């Protein structure tokens, strides 16, 4: 019972953090259906036609980064790029990949308060979409 309460509390806390931070990501391995932990991810903002790195993190054991956007920065209307460093992850798992990085460029228009970007990953393909 204690383990169940701790697990439920962790899920609730994770949901609260995601709701507060405007950007989260999730990486799932399509080969086995499991989360991809320890994938490095960078976040960049486009300023004057150039990409400026504003954050970097790695996915947790559930394949998630629940708070990728910097806490001390406004989530302005802009173009952003999330880059998943998939080549490093596959190398750590002794696998080859055709995609050493997966860049996802998206536009924030201010219409929603939270953006979630899932990445479904395999060595020779990937899929991504705007989640919630």
One Martini backbone bead per residue (centre of mass of N, CA, C, O) as a GRO file, in nm:
protein
  132
    1UNK     BB    1   0.058   0.063  -0.020
    2UNK     BB    2   0.296   0.255   0.001
    3UNK     BB    3   0.389   0.226  -0.296
    4UNK     BB    4   0.127   0.332  -0.420
    5UNK     BB    5   0.137   0.615  -0.293
    6UNK     BB    6   0.410   0.697  -0.410
    7UNK     BB    7   0.335   0.662  -0.708
    8UNK     BB    8   0.093   0.856  -0.710
    9UNK     BB    9   0.255   1.102  -0.617
   10UNK     BB   10   0.450   1.109  -0.859
   11UNK     BB   11   0.237   1.154  -1.077
   12UNK     BB   12   0.119   1.413  -0.962
   13UNK     BB   13   0.380   1.578  -0.958
   14UNK     BB   14   0.442   1.552  -1.260
   15UNK     BB   15   0.179   1.695  -1.351
   16UNK     BB   16   0.236   1.965  -1.211
   17UNK     BB   17   0.500   2.034  -1.351
   18UNK     BB   18   0.389   2.026  -1.640
   19UNK     BB   19   0.176   2.254  -1.594
   20UNK     BB   20   0.390   2.480  -1.523
   21UNK     BB   21   0.551   2.396  -1.756
   22UNK     BB   22   0.549   2.467  -2.109
   23UNK     BB   23   0.765   2.210  -2.146
   24UNK     BB   24   0.755   1.878  -2.289
   25UNK     BB   25   0.897   1.540  -2.306
   26UNK     BB   26   0.893   1.216  -2.498
   27UNK     BB   27   1.060   0.891  -2.510
   28UNK     BB   28   1.005   0.615  -2.737
   29UNK     BB   29   1.063   0.278  -2.804
   30UNK     BB   30   0.954   0.094  -3.081
   31UNK     BB   31   1.089  -0.189  -3.041
   32UNK     BB   32   0.976  -0.221  -2.709
   33UNK     BB   33   0.792   0.020  -2.569
   34UNK     BB   34   1.002   0.185  -2.417
   35UNK     BB   35   1.160   0.401  -2.248
   36UNK     BB   36   1.401   0.670  -2.308
   37UNK     BB   37   1.671   0.702  -2.130
   38UNK     BB   38   1.917   0.945  -2.150
   39UNK     BB   39   1.826   1.171  -2.343
   40UNK     BB   40   1.945   1.426  -2.508
   41UNK     BB   41   1.825   1.776  -2.479
   42UNK     BB   42   1.756   2.062  -2.676
   43UNK     BB   43   1.690   2.422  -2.649
   44UNK     BB   44   1.577   2.659  -2.894
   45UNK     BB   45   1.587   3.000  -3.007
   46UNK     BB   46   1.477   3.229  -3.236
   47UNK     BB   47   1.720   3.493  -3.325
   48UNK     BB   48   1.776   3.666  -3.589
   49UNK     BB   49   1.803   3.374  -3.753
   50UNK     BB   50   1.906   3.233  -3.484
   51UNK     BB   51   2.024   2.984  -3.273
   52UNK     BB   52   1.948   2.968  -2.915
   53UNK     BB   53   2.049   2.836  -2.632
   54UNK     BB   54   1.831   2.763  -2.325
   55UNK     BB   55   1.845   2.436  -2.302
   56UNK     BB   56   1.924   2.130  -2.101
   57UNK     BB   57   1.857   1.770  -2.106
   58UNK     BB   58   1.743   1.456  -1.962
   59UNK     BB   59   1.592   1.178  -1.958
   60UNK     BB   60   1.423   0.980  -1.770
   61UNK     BB   61   1.310   0.666  -1.684
   62UNK     BB   62   1.033   0.756  -1.855
   63UNK     BB   63   1.135   0.953  -2.098
   64UNK     BB   64   1.132   1.238  -1.943
   65UNK     BB   65   1.066   1.598  -1.966
   66UNK     BB   66   0.881   1.820  -1.763
   67UNK     BB   67   1.115   2.076  -1.766
   68UNK     BB   68   1.259   2.247  -2.031
   69UNK     BB   69   1.191   2.522  -1.952
   70UNK     BB   70   1.300   2.799  -1.825
   71UNK     BB   71   1.209   2.953  -1.529
   72UNK     BB   72   1.353   3.258  -1.597
   73UNK     BB   73   1.153   3.253  -1.855
   74UNK     BB   74   0.971   3.358  -2.112
   75UNK     BB   75   0.700   3.228  -2.312
   76UNK     BB   76   0.734   3.323  -2.609
   77UNK     BB   77   0.662   3.425  -2.908
   78UNK     BB   78   0.801   3.164  -3.118
   79UNK     BB   79   1.075   2.991  -3.231
   80UNK     BB   80   1.149   2.643  -3.183
   81UNK     BB   81   1.409   2.391  -3.079
   82UNK     BB   82   1.414   2.043  -3.059
   83UNK     BB   83   1.693   1.824  -2.971
   84UNK     BB   84   1.758   1.491  -3.027
   85UNK     BB   85   2.030   1.277  -2.914
   86UNK     BB   86   2.024   0.977  -3.064
   87UNK     BB   87   2.311   0.877  -3.127
   88UNK     BB   88   2.412   0.851  -2.836
   89UNK     BB   89   2.196   0.649  -2.742
   90UNK     BB   90   2.256   0.420  -2.944
   91UNK     BB   91   2.553   0.383  -2.871
   92UNK     BB   92   2.495   0.298  -2.571
   93UNK     BB   93   2.315   0.044  -2.718
   94UNK     BB   94   2.464  -0.085  -2.962
   95UNK     BB   95   2.350   0.105  -3.206
   96UNK     BB   96   2.235   0.190  -3.505
   97UNK     BB   97   2.177   0.502  -3.698
   98UNK     BB   98   2.033   0.740  -3.921
   99UNK     BB   99   1.964   0.939  -3.661
  100UNK     BB  100   2.160   1.148  -3.466
  101UNK     BB  101   1.920   1.357  -3.502
  102UNK     BB  102   1.612   1.529  -3.373
  103UNK     BB  103   1.455   1.791  -3.513
  104UNK     BB  104   1.210   2.024  -3.361
  105UNK     BB  105   1.006   2.256  -3.510
  106UNK     BB  106   0.829   2.527  -3.340
  107UNK     BB  107   0.530   2.724  -3.274
  108UNK     BB  108   0.458   2.996  -3.064
  109UNK     BB  109   0.127   3.172  -3.021
  110UNK     BB  110  -0.035   3.170  -2.725
  111UNK     BB  111  -0.292   2.960  -2.721
  112UNK     BB  112  -0.111   2.792  -2.521
  113UNK     BB  113   0.054   2.681  -2.213
  114UNK     BB  114   0.118   2.382  -2.333
  115UNK     BB  115   0.389   2.171  -2.449
  116UNK     BB  116   0.405   1.845  -2.613
  117UNK     BB  117   0.686   1.622  -2.717
  118UNK     BB  118   0.677   1.338  -2.881
  119UNK     BB  119   0.902   1.048  -2.932
  120UNK     BB  120   0.918   0.802  -3.180
  121UNK     BB  121   1.172   0.541  -3.173
  122UNK     BB  122   1.412   0.433  -3.417
  123UNK     BB  123   1.688   0.367  -3.605
  124UNK     BB  124   1.499   0.426  -3.902
  125UNK     BB  125   1.286   0.601  -3.727
  126UNK     BB  126   1.022   0.858  -3.680
  127UNK     BB  127   0.789   1.026  -3.449
  128UNK     BB  128   0.587   1.327  -3.424
  129UNK     BB  129   0.398   1.546  -3.194
  130UNK     BB  130   0.133   1.722  -3.056
  131UNK     BB  131   0.064   1.723  -2.743
  132UNK     BB  132  -0.073   1.737  -2.377
   0.00000   0.00000   0.00000
